[in-house]
Amino acid sequence: MPVGHGWNRRREVLIADIEDDAAEVARRALRRPIATRLDPVCACLHDGRLAGLVSVDRLLGAGSAMSRAPIFLV
C-alpha cells in the first residue's frame, strides 16, 4: 500500500484483479465497514503486483454501460 496521509492507517484493504467486473468490485467495496467503505480499491495484476488504485466513486459513476466491464477500463 502507498504510504502518506492516511494510508498507513487503513485496516481493511480491498484487493481486486484488474479483470474483475467493475460492478461486482463496487458491491464488494460497499459491503465494507462504513469507515472504510469509500477507500480506494487496489487493482492488482494476475501475479499480485499493484497495477493502480481505483476510487469507489469512479466505480459507482461508471454507470450501467460499464457494469460488466473490468475495473481497469473504468
Secondary structure, DSSP 4 states (H G I P E B T S, - for coil): ---STTGGG----EEEETTSBHHHHHHHHHTS-TTTTTSPEEEE-TTS-EEEEE-HHHHHHT-GGGTTSBGGG-
